[in-house]
Amino acid sequence: PSAKEAAAFYTASARSWPACANRKFTAVMMGTNMPHTVGPVSDTAGTLSVTQSQDGAALTFSCHRALTVANNIVVDVAACSLNPTGARSDHADAAINIARQIAAKVPAV
């Protein structure tokens, strides 16, 4: 409801996200174990971001997540894609760019 509360949410997220960084986990999808890796968390210019990738498949499913705040609004975006294993992800900065574009449209007050 307020800019102060939105900023507090961002601060809490910036403290908690690193606990999940640089870790592996297994998701079960349609009865199949799918190993995933979460990359490092970045906190740059008021935007948190992290990448999560599926491991060991011919096509790698990966998502980049970004979180930022503008006034009383928390913007949380995920941009996902399928890439051949070893290919650079085209969405690596997409979530950050989308989150910042949305935040730029939020009225200051």
C-alpha positions, 0 to 999 in steps of 0.5 A: 500500500505504500512506497515504504512497504514496497521498499521494505519488501525489496530489502527483505527480498535482497536479504533472502534471495542469496540463500537460494543462490548457487544451488541445485534442486530437483523438480518433478514434472509429469513424473520425471525428475528434472535437475535445475541450478540457480545461479548467483543473485545480482543486486544492481541499480535497485534491481535483483536478478537471478537465473534458474536453468534445467540441467542435463537436457538437449534443450535447456529450459531457463528463466531469468527473474528480476525484481524492482520497486517503483513508488508503492509497486513491486515489479517481479518478472520472469522471462523464460526460454528453451535453448540448445545445451551450451547456447547463450540464453537470449533472455539473460537481460530480458527480465531486467529490461522488462521490470525496469520498463514497467517500473518506469511507467509507475507514477512517482506519487 
